[in-house]
Amino acid sequence: MNENIQIFLNSKRADKYVNGQTGDCIFHLPHINIKRSSSITVSILSAVIPYSFYNVNSNNDKLVYRINNNPIETIVLTHSNYNINTLIKHLMELLGSNFLIIYNASSNKLTFSNHLDEFELDMLSTCFELIGFSNIDHVSNSRLLVSDNVVNLFTYRTLHIVSDNFILGNIDSYNPNKSNILASIPINTIFNGIISYSNIHNVSNEINNTRNLSYLHIQLTNQDGNIIEFNNAHWSITLLLSIK
C-alpha cells in the first residue's frame, strides 16, 4: 500500500536554529513508522523563501592587503546589499584617502590605485569574487592594479534545500561526494522579493538511506554550500514522503 506524507515546514516554528541561523533549522517530528523493506522517495512540493540575504555577508566580507612591505591589514565590509557604486564608496571609506577605486563599465573591472605606495591584495581575502580578482596574490605596478576577472555582485545564483537526514543519488559538481540536496532553485527575483518554487515537473528523489526522522535537519545554502544568512527572515517549505 502506498502512503504519502506531507510535511509542512515553517522556519518560524523550528525547534532549533543552528548557530542562530534561520537557514539552518532542526524540527522535531512525530514518529514516522517506515518498514525496512519500504521504498521511499522524497520531494519538495513547494517553497516560499524571502530574498532577505545580502550579497556581502560573513562568507565574502574581508579584504586583506599590504602597503609596501608593511604587515598585512584587513578590512571587513559591512554586511549589506551593494551595487557597484555603493560597494566602491564603502571600500574607499575603509581603505583610506590614499586609495582610489575606479569602475570601468565597458570591461566590468575595477582599477585600484594608491597615491603614495605600492600595495598588494592578499589571497586570504574572501571578497575577491565580488571585486573581480582571482584567488592569488595581486601586486600593484606603478601603484596601479586592475582586476583580472570581472566584478560579480551576484554571489547567490541558486538556492539549495539540503537535508542530512537523507542520502540521495543526486550529484553536485561543487561537492560531488555530498548527495543530500533535495532541490536546487534558481534565484530569479530581486532583493526584498519572494522566491517561489513549485514542483511542476514532479521531481522526486529515491532515498538510498534514511537517518533518524524523529528530527529533521533542513539547511538552505547557496551554490557553494554556504548557509544562507536570512537576517532572521523566515521561509516555508512543503516536503513529501512517498512510502511504498
N, C-alpha and C positions, 0 to 999 in steps of 0.2 A: 504494500500500500504506500502511495506517495504522500508525503506530508510537506507542506510549505509553511515556513515560519518567518513572518516579517518581524524585524527588529527595528524599532523606531528610536533613533539616537538623537539626542539634543545635548550639545556640549554644556548647556546651562545646567543640566541635571547630572553631569558626570560625578562619579564618586571621588575621583582624584584627578588633579591636574599635575602631571609630571613636570617638575621644575617650574610650577606655576603657569604653564603654557596651556591655553585652551586648544592649541593644535596638537596636544599630546595627552589624551584622556584615557582613563580607565573607568569602565562601567561594570557594576556588579549585576549579574543576571540571575533570574530564576533558573533552577536546574533544567537542562535540556537533555532528555534521555535519547542517546544515539547508540544504536547497536553497533558492535564492532564490524559486522558484515555489511553495514549500510553503505550505499554510495551517496556521497554528499557533494552538492555544488553550492557555491556562494556567489552572490552578485550584488552590486549596488543598483537598486532600483531608481533612486533619485537622490539629489543632494542640492541644498541651498546654502551657499557659502559666501560670506561677506568679503569683498576685496578691501580689507582694512589694514593689510600689511604694507610695509614701506619697502621701497627699492633700496634703501640703505638701512641696514639692520646689524645685529651682532655678528653676522657672518661675513660682512664686507665693509666694515666701518673704519679700518685702520690704514693709514699711510705712514710708512717707515722711510725715513730719509736721512741723509748725511750731508753736511756742509763742509766742503774741503775734506780734510782728514779728521774732523772732529767726531766725537762719539755720535752714534745714531740717535735720532729723535723720533718720536711717534706722536702723530696727531690722531684723534678719534673723532670721526664725523658724528654730528648729532643725528640720531635716528629720525628719519622723515622721508617724505616722498618728494624727490627732487626732479626738476627739469635741468637741462644743461646750464641755463643761466644761474639758477639758484645754487646749483652744485659748485660752479666756478666761484661764485661770490663767497660761499661758505669756506671753500678750500683756501682762498686767498686770505680770508679773515684769520684762519688758523695758522697758515704758513708765515704770515707777517708781510710787512710792506716791501721787503726786498724781492719778493716773488711776484711775477706777473703770469697769468694763465690766459691764453687766447684760444678761442674755438674757431676752427675752420669748418663752416657748414658744408662746403663742397666735398671735402675729404672725410668729414665726420671724425676729425682728430684734434687733439689738444697739443698746444705748444707751451711748455713750461720754460720760464727764463728767470734768472736771478741777476739783479743789477750789479752785484759785487763779486760773487764767488761761484766756483764750480760746485756742483752738487750731484748727488746720486739718489735715485729712488730704489729702495731695497726690496728684494723679492719676498721678504717677510710681510710686505704689505698685503692686506686682504681685499683692497678696493681696486686692484689693477683691471679687472674686467670692466668695472664702471668707467674708468678713465682712459681705457684703450691701450693698456700695456700688457705684454706677455709676461709670464711668470718667471722672469730672470732679473738680475740687477741691471739697472739702466743708468749710465753715466753721461753727464752733460758734456757737450762740446762747445767751447766758446760761450759757456754759461747758458746754452740752449738745449732743450730736449723735446723732441717731437714723439708723440705716442706711435708705437709701431703697429698697433691694431686700431680698429675703430672704437669709438665710445659706444658703450652698451648700457643704457639705463633700464632696459627691460630684463631685469635679473630674474624675474619669475615668468616662465613661459608656459609651464604646465603645473598642475596640482595633482599630487598622487595621494590616494587614500590607501593607507597601509595598515595591516594588522599582523602582528606576530603570533596570533592565535592559529593562523592557517599557513601551511606550507603548500604552495601552489606550483604549477608548471610554467608560470609566466617568466619571461626573461627581460631584464632591464640592462641595456648596454652599458649604463654608467656603473652598475654594480651587478655583474652577471650572476654572482653566487647568491644574491638576495632575491628570493622569489615570492615575496609576500605583498606585492602591490595588487590591490583589488580593482582599482580603476585609475586611469590617467585622464585628467580633464584639462583641455586647453583653456587658457585664460584669455578670453576674448571680450572682456569688458574693461571699463576704465576704473581708476582708483575711486573708492567710495561707492562703487556699483555692487551688484549682486551676481555671483557666478552660479548659474543654474544648470543642473545636469539631469537628464532623463535617459534611461537606458533603452532608447528606441530600437536598438538592434538586438535586444535580449541577450546581451553578452553575459555569460556565466563562467565561473571558474571551477573546475573539478578540484576537489581538495585531496591532496596526496596524504596529508596527515592533519589531524585536528588536535590542538593543545587544549588545555583546560578551558571550558566555556562557562565556568562559574563567574569568570570576569572576562571582559572584552577590552582589549587594548587597541585603540584606534589612534593613528598618527596621520596628520596631514603635512606632507612635505612638498618641497619644490622638486624640480627635475634633477637636482644634485643631491637629493636625500636629506636636505636640511629641514628641520622642523620649522613650519611657518609661524611667525610671530604675529598673531592676530590682534595684538594690543587689546586683549580681553574681550573682543567681539566674539559672538557665538554662531555656531553653524548647526544644521540639521541634516541627517543622513538616514535613508531607509535602506536597510540591508535585508536580503532574502536568503534564507537557508532552505534548500530543497533536498529532502531526505527520501531515498528510495530503498 
